[in-house]
């Protein structure tokens, strides 16, 4: 069994954090949530991207703040890097194995991040 297959076969701490990130997004009614599993791609910068959108800059900021708060409080995890909160059109939070992208709706359409990584395995989540 390859190392990547072994990593993918068992639930990991990263996947548990991913579930918490998804839940944190849904708390603030983030929309069009997708998780991209990049582990099978040779040139991937991380294991997972989680992408979502908000209807306003205020909602984008609130989603990113809720993710930050819950991961810090519930698991002691802080992002190694975060940017974009000031304008809140695209907030990027790097949790090493998972990078979270919280977009303003029009900004997400412009950058088409999912299209750039279309060969990844996609998991879509329902809007609450």
DSSP file (Angstrom, degrees, kcal/mol; ACC not computed):
  #  RESIDUE AA STRUCTURE BP1 BP2  ACC     N-H-->O    O-->H-N    N-H-->O    O-->H-N    TCO  KAPPA ALPHA  PHI   PSI    X-CA   Y-CA   Z-CA
    1    1 A X              0   0    0      0, 0.0     2,-0.0     0, 0.0     0, 0.0   0.000 360.0 360.0 360.0 133.1    0.0    0.0    0.0
    2    2 A X     >  -     0   0    0      1,-0.1     4,-2.3     4,-0.0     5,-0.2  -0.283 360.0-112.9 -72.2 162.5    1.4    3.4   -1.0
    3    3 A X  H  > S+     0   0    0      1,-0.2     4,-2.5     2,-0.2     5,-0.2   0.913 118.9  50.9 -61.8 -42.8    1.8    6.1    1.7
    4    4 A X  H  > S+     0   0    0      1,-0.2     4,-2.2     2,-0.2    -1,-0.2   0.888 109.5  50.4 -64.6 -37.7   -0.9    8.2    0.1
    5    5 A X  H  > S+     0   0    0      2,-0.2     4,-1.6     1,-0.2    -1,-0.2   0.896 110.9  49.4 -65.9 -39.4   -3.3    5.2    0.1
    6    6 A X  H  X S+     0   0    0     -4,-2.3     4,-0.9     2,-0.2    -2,-0.2   0.907 110.9  49.5 -65.5 -41.3   -2.5    4.6    3.8
    7    7 A X  H  < S+     0   0    0     -4,-2.5     3,-0.4     1,-0.2    -2,-0.2   0.913 114.1  45.9 -61.8 -42.6   -3.1    8.3    4.6
    8    8 A X  H  < S+     0   0    0     -4,-2.2    -1,-0.2     1,-0.2    -2,-0.2   0.761 103.3  64.6 -73.5 -25.5   -6.4    8.2    2.8
    9    9 A X  H  < S+     0   0    0     -4,-1.6     2,-0.4    -5,-0.1    -1,-0.2   0.764  97.9  53.2 -76.2 -26.1   -7.7    5.0    4.3
   10   10 A X  S  < S-     0   0    0     -4,-0.9     2,-0.1    -3,-0.4    -1,-0.0  -0.883  90.2-107.7-114.2 142.5   -8.0    6.0    7.9
   11   11 A X        -     0   0    0     -2,-0.4     2,-0.2     4,-0.1    -2,-0.1  -0.418  46.6-161.1 -61.8 137.0   -9.8    9.0    9.4
   12   12 A X     >  -     0   0    0     -2,-0.1     4,-1.9     1,-0.1     5,-0.1  -0.678  35.1-106.0-119.7 170.7   -7.3   11.5   10.5
   13   13 A X  H  > S+     0   0    0     -2,-0.2     4,-2.4     1,-0.2     5,-0.2   0.878 121.5  56.5 -59.5 -38.9   -7.0   14.5   12.7
   14   14 A X  H  > S+     0   0    0      1,-0.2     4,-2.4     2,-0.2    -1,-0.2   0.915 106.3  48.4 -60.6 -44.2   -7.0   16.6    9.6
   15   15 A X  H  > S+     0   0    0      2,-0.2     4,-2.0     1,-0.2    -1,-0.2   0.857 109.3  53.2 -67.1 -33.3  -10.3   15.2    8.5
   16   16 A X  H  X S+     0   0    0     -4,-1.9     4,-1.7     2,-0.2    -1,-0.2   0.914 110.4  47.4 -64.8 -42.5  -11.7   15.8   11.9
   17   17 A X  H  X S+     0   0    0     -4,-2.4     4,-2.6     1,-0.2    -2,-0.2   0.885 108.0  56.3 -64.4 -38.0  -10.6   19.4   11.7
   18   18 A X  H  X S+     0   0    0     -4,-2.4     4,-2.6     1,-0.2    -2,-0.2   0.915 105.4  51.2 -59.0 -42.6  -12.1   19.6    8.2
   19   19 A X  H  X S+     0   0    0     -4,-2.0     4,-2.4     1,-0.2    -1,-0.2   0.892 110.3  49.1 -61.5 -39.3  -15.5   18.5    9.6
   20   20 A X  H  X S+     0   0    0     -4,-1.7     4,-2.4     2,-0.2    -2,-0.2   0.877 109.7  51.7 -68.0 -37.7  -15.2   21.3   12.2
   21   21 A X  H  X S+     0   0    0     -4,-2.6     4,-2.1     2,-0.2    -2,-0.2   0.935 110.5  48.2 -62.4 -46.4  -14.4   23.8    9.5
   22   22 A X  H  X S+     0   0    0     -4,-2.6     4,-2.5     1,-0.2    -2,-0.2   0.931 112.6  48.6 -59.0 -46.7  -17.4   22.7    7.5
   23   23 A X  H  X S+     0   0    0     -4,-2.4     4,-1.9     1,-0.2    -1,-0.2   0.885 109.4  52.9 -61.4 -39.5  -19.6   23.0   10.6
   24   24 A X  H  X S+     0   0    0     -4,-2.4     4,-0.8     2,-0.2    -1,-0.2   0.863 109.8  48.5 -65.2 -36.4  -18.2   26.4   11.4
   25   25 A X  H ><>S+     0   0    0     -4,-2.1     5,-2.4     1,-0.2     3,-0.9   0.927 110.7  50.2 -67.0 -45.9  -19.0   27.6    7.9
   26   26 A X  H ><5S+     0   0    0     -4,-2.5     3,-1.5     1,-0.2    -2,-0.2   0.808  99.6  66.4 -65.4 -29.7  -22.6   26.2    8.2
   27   27 A X  H 3<5S+     0   0    0     -4,-1.9    -1,-0.2     1,-0.3    -2,-0.2   0.859 108.3  39.3 -54.8 -36.7  -23.0   28.0   11.5
   28   28 A X  T <<5S-     0   0    0     -3,-0.9    -1,-0.3    -4,-0.8    -2,-0.2   0.172 120.8-108.3-103.5  14.9  -22.8   31.3    9.7
   29   29 A X  T < 5 +     0   0    0     -3,-1.5    -3,-0.2     1,-0.2    -2,-0.1   0.827  51.1 179.4  62.0  36.3  -24.9   30.1    6.7
   30   30 A X      < -     0   0    0     -5,-2.4    98,-0.4    -6,-0.1     2,-0.3  -0.362  17.5-137.7 -62.1 150.0  -22.0   29.9    4.3
   31   31 A X  E     +A   53   0A   0     22,-2.9    22,-1.9     1,-0.2    -1,-0.1  -0.719  63.7  16.7-116.7 161.3  -23.0   28.7    0.9
   32   32 A X  E    S-     0   0A   0     -2,-0.3     2,-0.4     1,-0.2    -1,-0.2   0.895  74.1-171.5  48.6  54.8  -21.8   26.4   -1.9
   33   33 A X  E     + B   0 125A   0     92,-0.5    92,-2.4    -3,-0.2     2,-0.4  -0.615   8.6 174.4 -80.7 129.9  -19.4   24.6    0.3
   34   34 A X  E     -AB  51 124A   0     17,-2.5    17,-2.8    -2,-0.4     2,-0.5  -0.992  21.0-152.7-134.3 145.7  -17.0   22.2   -1.4
   35   35 A X  E     -AB  50 123A   0     88,-2.7    88,-2.0    -2,-0.4     2,-0.6  -0.980  11.6-156.9-114.6 126.0  -14.0   20.2   -0.1
   36   36 A X  E     -AB  49 122A   0     13,-3.2    13,-1.9    -2,-0.5     2,-0.8  -0.916   6.0-150.1-104.8 121.2  -11.4   19.3   -2.6
   37   37 A X  E     +AB  48 121A   0     84,-3.0    84,-1.7    -2,-0.6     3,-0.3  -0.821  21.8 171.5 -91.3 109.4   -9.2   16.3   -1.8
   38   38 A X    >   +     0   0    0      9,-3.1     3,-1.8    -2,-0.8     6,-0.3   0.325  44.3 106.9-100.6   5.5   -5.9   17.0   -3.4
   39   39 A X  T 3  S+     0   0    0      8,-0.6    -1,-0.2     1,-0.3     9,-0.1   0.751  78.0  51.9 -62.8 -25.4   -4.0   14.1   -1.9
   40   40 A X  T 3  S+     0   0    0     -3,-0.3     2,-0.4     7,-0.1    -1,-0.3   0.515  90.8  94.0 -88.3  -4.1   -3.8   12.1   -5.1
   41   41 A X    X   -     0   0    0     -3,-1.8     3,-0.9     1,-0.1    -3,-0.0  -0.754  66.0-149.0 -94.4 132.5   -2.4   15.0   -7.1
   42   42 A X  T 3  S+     0   0    0     -2,-0.4    -1,-0.1     1,-0.2    -4,-0.0   0.833  94.7  42.6 -68.2 -34.1    1.4   15.2   -7.4
   43   43 A X  T 3  S+     0   0    0      2,-0.0    -1,-0.2    -5,-0.0     2,-0.1   0.192  81.6 133.6-101.6  17.0    1.6   19.0   -7.6
   44   44 A X    <   -     0   0    0     -3,-0.9     3,-0.0    -6,-0.3     4,-0.0  -0.428  50.2-147.8 -72.3 139.2   -0.9   19.9   -4.9
   45   45 A X  S    S+     0   0    0     -2,-0.1     2,-0.3     2,-0.0    -1,-0.1   0.594  79.7   0.6 -80.8 -10.4    0.2   22.5   -2.3
   46   46 A X  S    S-     0   0    0      1,-0.1    51,-0.2    -8,-0.1    52,-0.1  -0.915  76.0-102.6-160.3 178.1   -1.8   20.9    0.5
   47   47 A X  S    S+     0   0    0     50,-0.7    -9,-3.1    -2,-0.3    -8,-0.6   0.869  97.3  18.2 -81.4 -39.1   -4.1   17.9    1.2
   48   48 A X  E     -Ac  37  98A   0     49,-2.0    51,-2.4   -11,-0.2     2,-0.4  -0.979  52.0-161.7-137.7 144.8   -7.4   19.7    1.1
   49   49 A X  E     -Ac  36  99A   0    -13,-1.9   -13,-3.2    -2,-0.3     2,-0.5  -0.982  11.4-164.3-112.5 136.9   -9.0   22.9    0.0
   50   50 A X  E     -Ac  35 100A   0     49,-2.2    51,-3.2    -2,-0.4     2,-0.4  -0.995  13.9-174.1-118.0 124.9  -12.3   23.9    1.6
   51   51 A X  E     +Ac  34 101A   0    -17,-2.8   -17,-2.5    -2,-0.5     2,-0.3  -0.948  13.0 150.0-124.1 136.4  -14.1   26.6   -0.4
   52   52 A X  E     - c   0 102A   0     49,-2.2    51,-2.6    -2,-0.4     2,-0.3  -0.910  25.9-136.1-149.9 178.5  -17.3   28.4    0.4
   53   53 A X  E     -Ac  31 103A   0    -22,-1.9   -22,-2.9    -2,-0.3     2,-0.3  -0.975   2.9-152.1-142.2 156.9  -18.9   31.8   -0.2
   54   54 A X  E     - c   0 104A   0     49,-2.4    51,-1.5    -2,-0.3   -24,-0.1  -0.863  23.7-127.6-122.2 160.6  -20.8   34.5    1.6
   55   55 A X  S    S+     0   0    0     -2,-0.3     2,-0.3    49,-0.2    49,-0.1   0.591  90.0  20.5 -84.4 -11.7  -23.4   36.9    0.3
   56   56 A X  S  > S-     0   0    0      1,-0.1     4,-2.4    49,-0.0     5,-0.2  -0.957  80.5-107.4-149.6 164.8  -21.7   40.0    1.7
   57   57 A X  H  > S+     0   0    0     -2,-0.3     4,-2.4     1,-0.2     5,-0.2   0.871 120.6  56.0 -62.2 -35.9  -18.3   41.1    3.0
   58   58 A X  H  > S+     0   0    0      1,-0.2     4,-2.3     2,-0.2    -1,-0.2   0.913 108.8  45.5 -62.5 -43.5  -19.7   41.1    6.5
   59   59 A X  H  > S+     0   0    0      2,-0.2     4,-2.7     1,-0.2    -2,-0.2   0.899 110.7  53.3 -68.8 -40.2  -20.7   37.4    6.1
   60   60 A X  H  X S+     0   0    0     -4,-2.4     4,-2.2    28,-0.2    -2,-0.2   0.934 112.4  45.2 -58.3 -46.4  -17.3   36.4    4.6
   61   61 A X  H  X S+     0   0    0     -4,-2.4     4,-2.5     1,-0.2    -2,-0.2   0.909 112.4  51.2 -64.2 -42.5  -15.6   38.0    7.6
   62   62 A X  H  X S+     0   0    0     -4,-2.3     4,-2.2     2,-0.2    -2,-0.2   0.894 109.4  50.6 -63.5 -40.6  -18.0   36.4   10.1
   63   63 A X  H  X S+     0   0    0     -4,-2.7     4,-2.3     2,-0.2    -1,-0.2   0.950 112.5  45.9 -61.5 -49.2  -17.4   32.9    8.5
   64   64 A X  H  X S+     0   0    0     -4,-2.2     4,-2.3     1,-0.2    -2,-0.2   0.889 113.0  50.2 -64.4 -38.1  -13.6   33.3    8.7
   65   65 A X  H  X S+     0   0    0     -4,-2.5     4,-2.6     2,-0.2    -1,-0.2   0.877 109.7  50.9 -66.9 -37.0  -13.8   34.6   12.2
   66   66 A X  H  X S+     0   0    0     -4,-2.2     4,-2.7     2,-0.2     5,-0.3   0.901 110.1  49.4 -67.9 -40.3  -16.0   31.6   13.3
   67   67 A X  H  X S+     0   0    0     -4,-2.3     4,-2.4     2,-0.2     5,-0.3   0.956 113.6  46.7 -59.5 -50.2  -13.6   29.1   11.8
   68   68 A X  H  X S+     0   0    0     -4,-2.3     4,-1.9     1,-0.2    -2,-0.2   0.928 114.7  47.0 -57.9 -48.2  -10.7   30.8   13.5
   69   69 A X  H  X S+     0   0    0     -4,-2.6     4,-2.9     1,-0.2     5,-0.2   0.932 114.3  44.6 -61.8 -49.7  -12.6   30.9   16.9
   70   70 A X  H  X S+     0   0    0     -4,-2.7     4,-2.9     1,-0.2     5,-0.4   0.903 113.6  48.3 -69.0 -41.1  -13.8   27.3   16.9
   71   71 A X  H  X S+     0   0    0     -4,-2.4     6,-2.3    -5,-0.3     4,-1.5   0.891 115.7  46.2 -65.9 -36.7  -10.6   25.7   15.8
   72   72 A X  H  X S+     0   0    0     -4,-1.9     4,-1.3    -5,-0.3    -2,-0.2   0.947 119.6  38.7 -67.8 -48.4   -8.7   27.7   18.4
   73   73 A X  H  < S+     0   0    0     -4,-2.9    -2,-0.2    -5,-0.2    -3,-0.2   0.889 124.3  36.7 -71.3 -40.4  -11.2   27.0   21.2
   74   74 A X  H  < S+     0   0    0     -4,-2.9    -3,-0.2    -5,-0.2    -1,-0.2   0.731 138.3   9.8 -90.0 -23.5  -12.0   23.4   20.4
   75   75 A X  H  < S-     0   0    0     -4,-1.5    -3,-0.2    -5,-0.4    -2,-0.2   0.360  91.7-116.1-138.5   4.9   -8.6   22.1   19.2
   76   76 A X     <  +     0   0    0     -4,-1.3     2,-0.5    -5,-0.3    -4,-0.3   0.757  65.1 147.7  65.1  23.3   -6.0   24.7   20.0
   77   77 A X        -     0   0    0     -6,-2.3     2,-0.4    -7,-0.1    -1,-0.2  -0.801  24.9-178.5 -98.9 130.2   -5.4   25.2   16.2
   78   78 A X        -     0   0    0     -2,-0.5     2,-0.1    -3,-0.1   -10,-0.0  -0.929  35.8-102.9-118.1 148.3   -4.4   28.5   14.7
   79   79 A X        -     0   0    0     -2,-0.4    16,-0.2     1,-0.2     3,-0.1  -0.429  18.2-138.7 -67.6 144.8   -3.8   29.1   11.0
   80   80 A X  S    S+     0   0    0     14,-2.8     2,-0.3     1,-0.3    -1,-0.2   0.772  90.1   5.7 -72.3 -24.3   -0.1   29.3   10.1
   81   81 A X  E     +D   94   0A   0     13,-0.9    13,-3.2     2,-0.0     2,-0.3  -0.975  66.3 179.5-156.5 144.5   -1.1   32.2    7.8
   82   82 A X  E     +D   93   0A   0     -2,-0.3     2,-0.3    11,-0.2    11,-0.2  -0.991   9.2 166.8-146.6 139.9   -4.3   34.1    7.1
   83   83 A X  E     +D   92   0A   0      9,-2.2     9,-2.6    -2,-0.3    -2,-0.0  -0.995  46.4  49.5-151.8 157.7   -5.0   37.0    4.8
   84   84 A X     >  +     0   0    0     -2,-0.3     4,-2.2     7,-0.2     5,-0.5   0.391  63.1 119.9 100.9  -1.7   -7.8   39.0    3.2
   85   85 A X  T  4  +     0   0    0      1,-0.2     6,-0.1     2,-0.2   -24,-0.1   0.834  67.1  64.3 -66.0 -31.2   -9.9   39.8    6.3
   86   86 A X  T  4 S+     0   0    0      1,-0.2    -1,-0.2     2,-0.1   -25,-0.1   0.936 119.4  21.3 -61.0 -48.9   -9.6   43.5    5.9
   87   87 A X  T  4 S-     0   0    0     -3,-0.2    -1,-0.2     3,-0.1    -2,-0.2   0.719  91.4-151.8 -90.4 -23.6  -11.5   43.7    2.6
   88   88 A X     <  +     0   0    0     -4,-2.2   -28,-0.2     2,-0.2   -27,-0.2   0.854  60.9 116.3  53.7  42.4  -13.3   40.4    3.1
   89   89 A X  S    S+     0   0    0     -5,-0.5    15,-2.7     1,-0.3     2,-0.2   0.661  91.8   5.3-102.0 -28.1  -13.6   39.6   -0.6
   90   90 A X  E    S- E   0 103A   0     -6,-0.4     2,-0.6    13,-0.2    -1,-0.3  -0.772  71.1-169.7-156.1 106.4  -11.4   36.5   -0.3
   91   91 A X  E     - E   0 102A   0     11,-2.9    11,-3.0    -2,-0.2     2,-0.5  -0.882   6.7-165.8-101.7 126.5  -10.2   35.3    3.0
   92   92 A X  E     -DE  83 101A   0     -9,-2.6    -9,-2.2    -2,-0.6     2,-0.5  -0.953   4.7-173.9-115.3 127.3   -7.6   32.5    2.9
   93   93 A X  E     -DE  82 100A   0      7,-2.6     7,-3.0    -2,-0.5     2,-0.7  -0.983  11.1-152.7-125.7 122.3   -6.7   30.6    6.0
   94   94 A X  E     +DE  81  99A   0    -13,-3.2   -14,-2.8    -2,-0.5   -13,-0.9  -0.843  21.4 169.7-102.5 110.7   -3.8   28.1    6.0
   95   95 A X        -     0   0    0      3,-3.0     2,-2.0    -2,-0.7     3,-0.3  -0.141  53.3-116.2-106.1  34.4   -4.1   25.2    8.4
   96   96 A X  S    S+     0   0    0      1,-0.3   -49,-0.2   -15,-0.1    -1,-0.1  -0.439 108.2  34.6  68.3 -72.2   -1.1   23.4    6.8
   97   97 A X  S    S+     0   0    0     -2,-2.0   -49,-2.0     1,-0.2   -50,-0.7   0.660 126.9  42.4 -83.9 -15.0   -2.9   20.2    5.5
   98   98 A X  E     -c   48   0A   0     -3,-0.3    -3,-3.0   -51,-0.2     2,-0.5  -0.998  65.7-164.5-132.9 131.1   -6.1   22.2    4.8
   99   99 A X  E     -cE  49  94A   0    -51,-2.4   -49,-2.2    -2,-0.4     2,-0.5  -0.972  13.7-151.9-114.3 126.8   -6.4   25.6    3.2
  100  100 A X  E     -cE  50  93A   0     -7,-3.0    -7,-2.6    -2,-0.5     2,-0.5  -0.842   7.4-166.6-102.9 131.6   -9.8   27.4    3.6
  101  101 A X  E     -cE  51  92A   0    -51,-3.2   -49,-2.2    -2,-0.5     2,-0.6  -0.970   2.6-173.2-118.8 115.4  -11.0   29.9    1.0
  102  102 A X  E     -cE  52  91A   0    -11,-3.0   -11,-2.9    -2,-0.5     2,-0.3  -0.938  18.2-171.0-110.4 112.4  -13.9   32.0    2.0
  103  103 A X  E     -cE  53  90A   0    -51,-2.6   -49,-2.4    -2,-0.6     2,-0.4  -0.715  30.5-123.6-107.1 150.4  -15.1   34.0   -1.0
  104  104 A X  E >>  -c   54   0A   0    -15,-2.7     4,-2.2    -2,-0.3     3,-0.5  -0.738  46.6-109.5 -76.5 141.7  -17.5   36.8   -1.7
  105  105 A X  H 3> S+     0   0    0    -51,-1.5     4,-1.7    -2,-0.4     5,-0.1   0.848 115.2  43.4 -49.0 -50.4  -19.8   35.4   -4.3
  106  106 A X  H 3> S+     0   0    0      1,-0.2     4,-1.9     2,-0.2    -1,-0.3   0.855 112.0  54.2 -67.5 -34.7  -18.6   37.5   -7.3
  107  107 A X  H <> S+     0   0    0     -3,-0.5     4,-2.2     2,-0.2     5,-0.2   0.892 106.1  52.8 -66.3 -39.1  -14.9   37.1   -6.3
  108  108 A X  H  X S+     0   0    0     -4,-2.2     4,-2.1     1,-0.2     5,-0.4   0.912 108.8  49.8 -62.0 -42.7  -15.3   33.3   -6.3
  109  109 A X  H  < S+     0   0    0     -4,-1.7    -1,-0.2    -5,-0.2    -2,-0.2   0.887 110.2  51.7 -62.7 -38.6  -16.8   33.4   -9.8
  110  110 A X  H  < S+     0   0    0     -4,-1.9    -2,-0.2     1,-0.2    -1,-0.2   0.924 115.9  37.3 -65.7 -46.0  -13.9   35.5  -11.0
  111  111 A X  H  < S-     0   0    0     -4,-2.2    -1,-0.2    -5,-0.1    -2,-0.2   0.747  82.6-160.0 -83.7 -23.8  -11.1   33.3   -9.8
  112  112 A X    >X  +     0   0    0     -4,-2.1     4,-1.2    -5,-0.2     3,-0.8   0.882  18.2 173.5  46.5  50.2  -12.8   29.9  -10.5
  113  113 A X  H 3> S+     0   0    0     -5,-0.4     4,-1.1     1,-0.3     3,-0.2   0.848  71.9  58.5 -58.1 -37.8  -10.5   28.1   -8.1
  114  114 A X  H 34 S+     0   0    0      1,-0.2     3,-0.3     2,-0.2    -1,-0.3   0.860 102.3  54.7 -62.3 -34.1  -12.4   24.8   -8.4
  115  115 A X  H X4 S+     0   0    0     -3,-0.8     3,-1.2     1,-0.2    -1,-0.2   0.855 102.3  56.8 -67.6 -33.8  -11.7   24.8  -12.2
  116  116 A X  H 3< S+     0   0    0     -4,-1.2    -1,-0.2     1,-0.3    -2,-0.2   0.813 118.2  33.1 -65.9 -29.0   -8.0   25.2  -11.5
  117  117 A X  T >< S+     0   0    0     -4,-1.1     3,-2.0    -3,-0.3    -1,-0.3  -0.196  77.0 136.9-118.1  38.8   -8.1   22.0   -9.4
  118  118 A X  T <   +     0   0    0     -3,-1.2    -1,-0.1     1,-0.3     4,-0.1   0.654  64.8  64.6 -64.9 -16.6  -10.8   20.2  -11.4
  119  119 A X  T 3  S+     0   0    0     -3,-0.2    -1,-0.3    -4,-0.1     2,-0.1   0.435  84.3  99.4 -87.0   2.0   -9.0   16.8  -11.2
  120  120 A X  S <  S-     0   0    0     -3,-2.0     2,-0.6    -6,-0.2   -82,-0.2  -0.387  88.5 -97.6 -78.7 163.4   -9.3   16.7   -7.4
  121  121 A X  E     -B   37   0A   0    -84,-1.7   -84,-3.0    -2,-0.1     2,-0.4  -0.754  44.6-149.3 -83.3 123.7  -12.0   14.7   -5.7
  122  122 A X  E     -B   36   0A   0     -2,-0.6     2,-0.4   -86,-0.2   -86,-0.2  -0.762  17.9-173.6-100.5 138.4  -14.9   17.0   -4.8
  123  123 A X  E     -B   35   0A   0    -88,-2.0   -88,-2.7    -2,-0.4     2,-0.3  -0.991  13.6-159.2-125.2 122.3  -17.3   16.7   -1.9
  124  124 A X  E     -B   34   0A   0     -2,-0.4     2,-0.4   -90,-0.2   -90,-0.2  -0.780   1.7-152.8-103.0 147.1  -20.2   19.1   -1.9
  125  125 A X  E     -B   33   0A   0    -92,-2.4   -92,-0.5    -2,-0.3   -93,-0.1  -0.921  22.1-109.7-120.0 143.5  -22.2   20.1    1.1
  126  126 A X        -     0   0    0     -2,-0.4     2,-0.3   -94,-0.1   -93,-0.0  -0.363  31.7-111.5 -71.5 148.1  -25.8   21.3    1.2
  127  127 A X              0   0    0      1,-0.1   -96,-0.1    -2,-0.1    -1,-0.1  -0.630 360.0 360.0 -74.9 134.5  -26.7   24.9    2.1
  128  128 A X              0   0    0    -98,-0.4    -1,-0.1    -2,-0.3   -97,-0.1   0.427 360.0 360.0 -94.7 360.0  -28.4   25.1    5.4
